[in-house]
Amino acid sequence: DIAVIPNFLTDAEIEHLLKLANEQWVPSTVGSGTYTTNDESKDLKNKASPNRTSYSCMLRSRQTPTVNSIEHRLAHLAGIDVDFLERLNMVRYAPGQLFNRHHDGRFRPKTVFLYLNDLPAGAGGETLFSELGIQFVPSKGCAVMWSNVVAPGVEDVRTYHQGLPPKEGVKYGVNCFFNAKPLRQWENVDSDEEQEASARRVDVDPEDLLQRDCSTLKEGQLRAFTICQDPRLRVVPGFLSNQESEALMRVADYPPPAAGAAEAAGEESADRRDQQRDEDIEMFRCIEQRMAALAELSLAQLEPLRVSKCLENMIPDGCAVAKGEYSKRFGHKVIYVFLNEEGEHGELVFPKMGLQVKPRAGTAIVWTITQKDGAVDRRIVHQGRAPKGGIRYSAMGIFRDVP
């Protein structure tokens, strides 16, 4: 199916996009290679080609509120989550410039092309679908949408197309590709876009949750707060003691000593270290058992604990690091634990839910990734936010759906 949507963009949005691209144009490239791993990022390499002589400008995801609004409207039009939308790729065709017959890729289920201006009658610049015997004349503000596949990973050969060269005038447009993987960028903590997004999120402070709770807990009991029922998200303040958090941070800070280091440090020091290690191992066993109880899953489904330290300006673990393989990286259910509170930021963010959990040492956050049918619940994907002015330590318990 090919759909035509007149007036998809307003004149103000078009002017805004063209201003963003001003002086940012670079020669267009094409992806070429052979599919061997079924991962286009590895199989295909971008390079200049005489088959594509236009100029391009790649925008950033959420680059401005206007771009963000257009991205969400495109997602609604395509019926695909906005996380699967690649960065908007603006294109410019001067007279004689073209993009010869090509396919947008079996890894891109849908394409939306936006025309940013009109051309004089008979001036060329059409988008030609030769297999279908149709072509689209540039029309300011118009969107044309088509599917690139007949089934997941199987390209629809009927949608090979080409950008014909304008004979006069300059053609401007935007390639909007929906990928089979969620590739939307995660913005740096200091970027204007991320600060604006953070201001719109609901802050969940575990300390506030405890202060508002009037119930009395017995020794050894924990309070789990359900922040959202569907998808289910729980916050458990005080899940780890200070001693347990410190033990896990030692794992991140002090890797096993090199061979011969124990002898060099002295026998008494080595004995103390061995004793500390044995105590820590027993403590970690207790933490894993507590995690399994909280997750309501068997201990056999729990992977070895992941302990990490995130420095300022690093990209923390989350959907940005998973690169489209979220469930493969994070399994069926996750228990994430803050180990310290040093510095600013470092929140655990759930972008789709519009909330972020403030770091409080020992606090655990629990959520389920896969639904009953095995599909990933995209509403609850997470992303750590980089700390500022300190180091953020965390631990993660990842449960698989089968042992």
C-alpha positions as CSV (number, residue, x, y, z in Angstrom):
1,D,0.0,0.0,0.0
2,I,1.1,3.6,-0.7
3,A,-0.6,6.4,1.1
4,V,-0.6,10.1,0.2
5,I,-1.3,12.7,2.9
6,P,-1.5,16.3,1.7
7,N,-0.6,19.1,4.1
8,F,1.1,16.8,6.6
9,L,3.5,19.6,7.4
10,T,2.6,23.2,8.0
11,D,4.5,26.1,6.4
12,A,6.0,27.0,9.8
13,E,7.3,23.5,10.3
14,I,8.8,23.4,6.8
15,E,10.6,26.7,7.4
16,H,11.9,25.4,10.8
17,L,13.3,22.3,9.2
18,L,15.0,24.2,6.4
19,K,16.6,26.6,8.9
20,L,18.0,23.6,10.9
21,A,19.6,22.2,7.7
22,N,21.1,25.6,6.7
23,E,24.8,25.2,6.1
24,Q,24.7,21.6,7.4
25,W,24.4,19.9,4.0
26,V,26.9,17.2,3.1
27,P,27.1,14.9,0.1
28,S,24.6,12.0,0.4
29,T,25.8,8.4,0.8
30,V,24.4,5.0,0.1
31,G,24.6,1.8,2.2
32,S,26.2,-1.1,0.3
33,G,27.3,-4.6,1.2
34,T,26.1,-8.2,1.6
35,Y,23.7,-9.4,4.2
36,T,25.6,-12.0,6.2
37,T,24.7,-11.4,9.9
38,N,21.2,-10.0,9.4
39,D,22.4,-6.8,11.1
40,E,22.5,-3.9,8.7
41,S,24.8,-1.9,11.0
42,K,27.5,-4.6,10.4
43,D,26.6,-5.7,6.9
44,L,26.1,-2.3,5.2
45,K,28.6,0.5,5.0
46,N,27.7,4.0,3.9
47,K,29.8,5.5,1.1
48,A,29.6,8.0,-1.7
49,S,28.1,6.7,-5.0
50,P,27.4,8.1,-8.5
51,N,24.0,6.5,-8.0
52,R,23.1,9.2,-5.4
53,T,24.3,12.7,-6.1
54,S,22.0,14.7,-3.8
55,Y,23.0,16.4,-0.5
56,S,21.8,15.4,2.9
57,C,21.4,16.7,6.5
58,M,20.8,14.3,9.4
59,L,18.8,15.8,12.3
60,R,19.0,14.6,15.9
61,S,16.1,12.8,17.5
62,R,14.0,15.3,19.4
63,Q,16.4,18.0,18.2
64,T,13.8,20.7,18.9
65,P,10.2,20.6,20.1
66,T,9.0,21.0,16.5
67,V,11.1,18.0,15.4
68,N,9.8,16.0,18.3
69,S,6.2,16.9,17.4
70,I,6.8,15.8,13.7
71,E,8.4,12.6,14.9
72,H,5.5,11.6,17.0
73,R,3.0,12.5,14.2
74,L,5.0,10.3,11.8
75,A,4.8,7.4,14.3
76,H,1.1,7.9,14.6
77,L,0.7,7.9,10.8
78,A,2.8,4.8,10.4
79,G,1.3,3.0,13.4
80,I,4.8,2.2,14.7
81,D,6.3,3.3,18.0
82,V,8.4,6.4,17.7
83,D,11.4,4.6,19.1
84,F,11.7,2.7,15.8
85,L,12.0,6.0,13.9
86,E,15.5,6.7,12.6
87,R,16.9,10.2,12.7
88,L,15.1,12.4,10.1
89,N,17.3,12.6,7.0
90,M,16.7,15.8,5.0
91,V,17.7,15.8,1.3
92,R,18.4,18.5,-1.3
93,Y,18.4,17.9,-5.0
94,A,19.8,20.6,-7.3
95,P,19.1,20.4,-11.0
96,G,20.6,17.3,-12.4
97,Q,21.1,15.6,-9.0
98,L,19.4,12.2,-8.5
99,F,19.1,9.0,-6.6
100,N,18.9,6.0,-8.9
101,R,16.7,3.0,-8.5
102,H,17.0,1.6,-5.0
103,H,15.2,-0.1,-2.1
104,D,15.1,1.4,1.4
105,G,15.9,-2.0,2.9
106,R,14.3,-5.0,4.4
107,F,15.3,-3.8,7.8
108,R,13.0,-0.8,7.4
109,P,9.3,-1.8,7.5
110,K,8.0,1.6,6.4
111,T,9.2,4.8,4.8
112,V,7.5,8.2,4.9
113,F,8.9,10.8,2.5
114,L,8.0,14.5,3.1
115,Y,8.1,17.1,0.4
116,L,9.2,20.5,1.6
117,N,8.5,22.6,-1.6
118,D,6.8,22.7,-4.9
119,L,8.6,22.7,-8.3
120,P,7.4,24.4,-11.5
121,A,5.2,22.3,-13.7
122,G,7.3,19.9,-15.8
123,A,10.4,20.6,-13.7
124,G,11.0,17.0,-12.8
125,G,12.1,15.8,-9.4
126,E,9.4,13.2,-9.1
127,T,9.7,10.0,-7.0
128,L,9.2,7.2,-9.4
129,F,8.0,3.7,-8.5
130,S,8.8,1.9,-11.8
131,E,7.4,-1.5,-10.8
132,L,4.1,0.1,-10.0
133,G,4.0,2.5,-12.9
134,I,3.4,5.6,-10.7
135,Q,5.3,8.7,-9.8
136,F,4.8,11.5,-7.3
137,V,5.3,15.1,-8.1
138,P,6.8,17.2,-5.3
139,S,4.0,19.0,-3.4
140,K,4.8,21.3,-0.5
141,G,3.9,19.7,2.9
142,C,2.8,16.4,1.4
143,A,3.7,13.0,2.8
144,V,3.9,9.8,0.9
145,M,4.1,6.5,2.9
146,W,4.8,3.0,1.8
147,S,5.8,-0.4,3.1
148,N,9.2,-1.8,2.2
149,V,8.4,-5.4,3.2
150,V,5.8,-8.1,2.6
151,A,6.8,-9.9,5.8
152,P,9.4,-9.2,8.5
153,G,12.8,-9.1,6.9
154,V,11.4,-9.9,3.4
155,E,11.6,-6.9,1.0
156,D,8.8,-5.9,-1.2
157,V,10.4,-5.7,-4.7
158,R,7.5,-3.6,-5.9
159,T,8.7,-0.6,-3.8
160,Y,12.0,-0.1,-5.6
161,H,12.0,3.6,-6.5
162,Q,14.2,6.5,-7.6
163,G,14.5,10.2,-7.1
164,L,14.4,11.8,-10.6
165,P,16.6,14.8,-11.1
166,P,15.0,18.3,-11.1
167,K,15.3,20.1,-14.4
168,E,15.0,23.5,-12.7
169,G,14.7,24.6,-9.2
170,V,15.9,22.8,-6.0
171,K,13.9,20.0,-4.5
172,Y,13.8,19.6,-0.7
173,G,12.5,16.6,1.2
174,V,12.8,14.5,4.3
175,N,13.4,10.7,4.5
176,C,11.7,9.3,7.5
177,F,12.6,5.6,8.0
178,F,11.1,3.2,10.5
179,N,13.6,0.6,11.4
180,A,12.9,-3.0,12.6
181,K,14.9,-2.1,15.7
182,P,14.3,0.7,18.2
183,L,17.1,3.1,17.3
184,R,15.9,6.4,18.6
185,Q,18.8,8.4,20.1
186,W,19.3,9.0,23.8
187,E,20.3,12.6,24.6
188,N,23.2,13.6,26.8
189,V,22.2,14.7,30.3
190,D,23.4,18.3,29.6
191,S,21.7,18.7,26.2
192,D,18.8,21.2,26.0
193,E,16.6,18.4,24.7
194,E,17.3,16.1,27.7
195,Q,16.9,18.9,30.2
196,E,13.5,19.8,28.7
197,A,12.4,16.2,28.7
198,S,13.5,15.7,32.3
199,A,11.5,18.8,33.4
200,R,8.4,17.1,31.9
201,R,8.8,13.8,33.7
202,V,7.3,12.8,37.0
203,D,10.0,12.5,39.7
204,V,9.7,9.5,42.0
205,D,11.7,10.0,45.2
206,P,11.9,6.8,47.3
207,E,12.5,8.9,50.5
208,D,9.2,10.8,49.9
209,L,7.4,7.5,49.4
210,L,8.6,6.3,52.8
211,Q,7.7,9.6,54.5
212,R,4.2,9.5,53.2
213,D,3.7,5.8,54.3
214,C,2.2,5.5,57.7
215,S,2.4,1.8,58.1
216,T,4.7,0.1,60.6
217,L,7.1,-2.5,59.4
218,K,8.5,-5.3,61.4
219,E,12.2,-6.0,61.5
220,G,13.3,-7.5,58.2
221,Q,10.3,-6.4,56.3
222,L,10.4,-4.1,53.2
223,R,7.9,-1.8,51.7
224,A,7.2,-2.1,48.0
225,F,5.4,0.8,46.3
226,T,3.6,0.1,43.1
227,I,4.2,3.2,41.0
228,C,2.3,1.9,38.0
229,Q,0.0,-1.2,37.7
230,D,0.1,-1.6,33.9
231,P,2.8,-1.9,33.1
232,R,3.8,-2.9,36.6
233,L,6.6,-0.9,38.1
234,R,7.6,-1.1,41.8
235,V,10.0,0.8,44.0
236,V,11.5,-0.8,47.1
237,P,13.4,1.7,49.4
238,G,16.0,0.1,51.6
239,F,16.2,-3.1,49.7
240,L,19.9,-3.2,50.4
241,S,21.7,-2.2,53.6
242,N,24.6,0.2,53.6
243,Q,26.9,-2.7,54.2
244,E,25.5,-4.6,51.3
245,S,25.8,-1.6,49.0
246,E,29.4,-1.0,50.0
247,A,30.3,-4.7,49.3
248,L,28.9,-4.5,45.8
249,M,30.7,-1.2,45.2
250,R,33.9,-2.9,46.1
251,V,33.3,-5.3,43.3
252,A,33.2,-2.4,40.8
253,D,36.2,-0.7,42.2
254,Y,38.6,-3.5,43.0
255,P,39.0,-6.3,40.4
256,P,40.8,-9.5,41.4
257,P,44.5,-8.9,42.2
258,A,47.0,-10.0,39.6
259,A,49.0,-13.2,40.1
260,G,51.6,-12.8,42.9
261,A,49.9,-9.6,44.3
262,A,48.9,-11.4,47.4
263,E,52.5,-12.4,48.3
264,A,53.7,-8.9,47.6
265,A,51.0,-7.4,49.9
266,G,52.0,-9.7,52.8
267,E,50.4,-12.8,54.3
268,E,48.4,-11.0,56.9
269,S,46.9,-8.6,54.4
270,A,46.1,-11.5,52.1
271,D,44.3,-13.3,54.9
272,R,42.2,-10.2,55.7
273,R,41.3,-9.9,52.0
274,D,40.3,-13.6,51.7
275,Q,38.1,-13.2,54.8
276,Q,36.5,-10.1,53.4
277,R,35.9,-11.9,50.1
278,D,34.3,-14.9,51.8
279,E,32.0,-12.6,53.8
280,D,31.1,-10.7,50.6
281,I,30.3,-13.9,48.7
282,E,27.9,-15.0,51.4
283,M,26.3,-11.6,51.4
284,F,25.8,-11.7,47.7
285,R,24.1,-15.1,48.0
286,C,21.6,-13.5,50.4
287,I,21.1,-10.6,48.0
288,E,20.3,-13.0,45.2
289,Q,17.9,-14.9,47.3
290,R,16.1,-11.7,48.3
291,M,16.0,-10.6,44.6
292,A,14.4,-13.9,43.6
293,A,11.8,-13.5,46.3
294,L,11.0,-10.0,45.2
295,A,10.8,-11.0,41.5
296,E,8.6,-14.0,42.4
297,L,10.9,-16.1,40.2
298,S,13.3,-19.0,40.9
299,L,16.9,-18.3,41.7
300,A,17.8,-20.5,38.7
301,Q,16.4,-17.8,36.4
302,L,18.7,-15.1,37.8
303,E,21.9,-14.3,36.0
304,P,25.1,-13.4,38.0
305,L,24.6,-9.9,39.4
306,R,25.8,-7.1,37.2
307,V,27.6,-4.3,39.1
308,S,28.6,-1.1,37.4
309,K,30.0,2.3,37.9
310,C,29.1,5.2,35.7
311,L,31.3,8.3,35.4
312,E,30.2,11.7,34.4
313,N,29.3,12.0,30.7
314,M,29.3,8.2,30.2
315,I,26.2,6.7,28.6
316,P,24.7,4.4,31.3
317,D,23.2,1.0,30.6
318,G,19.7,0.9,29.1
319,C,17.9,1.1,25.8
320,A,20.6,3.3,24.2
321,V,23.2,0.6,24.9
322,A,21.0,-2.3,23.9
323,K,20.8,-0.9,20.3
324,G,17.5,-2.6,19.5
325,E,18.2,-5.8,21.4
326,Y,16.5,-4.8,24.7
327,S,15.1,-8.1,25.8
328,K,18.2,-9.9,24.7
329,R,20.2,-7.7,27.0
330,F,17.8,-7.3,29.9
331,G,15.8,-10.6,29.9
332,H,12.3,-11.1,31.3
333,K,12.4,-9.1,34.5
334,V,14.8,-6.7,36.0
335,I,15.7,-5.6,39.5
336,Y,17.8,-2.4,39.4
337,V,19.4,-1.2,42.7
338,F,21.1,2.2,43.4
339,L,24.2,1.7,45.5
340,N,25.0,5.4,46.3
341,E,23.8,9.0,46.0
342,E,26.9,10.9,45.1
343,G,26.7,13.8,42.7
344,E,23.6,15.0,40.8
345,H,21.3,13.4,38.3
346,G,21.9,9.7,37.6
347,E,18.1,9.0,37.7
348,L,16.6,5.8,36.3
349,V,14.4,7.0,33.5
350,F,11.3,5.3,31.9
351,P,10.8,7.6,28.9
352,K,7.5,6.1,27.7
353,M,6.0,6.3,31.2
354,G,7.1,9.9,31.6
355,L,8.8,9.3,35.0
356,Q,12.2,9.0,36.5
357,V,13.3,7.5,39.9
358,K,15.7,9.5,42.0
359,P,18.9,7.7,43.2
360,R,18.6,6.6,46.8
361,A,21.2,4.2,48.1
362,G,19.8,0.7,48.6
363,T,16.6,1.4,46.6
364,A,15.4,-1.3,44.2
365,I,13.2,-0.8,41.1
366,V,11.4,-3.8,39.7
367,W,9.8,-4.2,36.3
368,T,8.8,-6.9,33.8
369,I,10.0,-6.6,30.2
370,T,8.3,-9.4,28.3
371,Q,4.6,-10.0,28.1
372,K,2.8,-13.3,28.2
373,D,3.2,-13.8,24.4
374,G,7.0,-13.1,24.7
375,A,6.8,-9.6,23.1
376,V,8.7,-6.8,24.6
377,D,6.6,-4.2,26.5
378,R,8.0,-1.1,24.9
379,R,6.2,1.1,27.4
380,I,8.6,0.1,30.2
381,V,12.0,0.2,28.6
382,H,14.5,2.1,30.7
383,Q,17.6,4.3,30.4
384,G,20.0,5.3,33.1
385,R,20.7,9.0,33.2
386,A,24.4,10.1,33.4
387,P,25.6,11.5,36.7
388,K,27.1,14.9,37.1
389,G,29.7,15.7,39.7
390,G,30.2,12.2,40.9
391,I,30.1,8.5,40.2
392,R,26.9,6.5,40.1
393,Y,27.2,2.9,41.3
394,S,24.4,0.4,40.6
395,A,23.6,-3.3,40.6
396,M,21.3,-5.2,38.4
397,G,19.6,-8.6,38.7
398,I,18.4,-9.9,35.4
399,F,15.9,-12.8,35.3
400,R,15.4,-14.9,32.2
401,D,12.0,-16.4,31.4
402,V,13.4,-19.9,31.6
403,P,16.3,-21.1,33.8
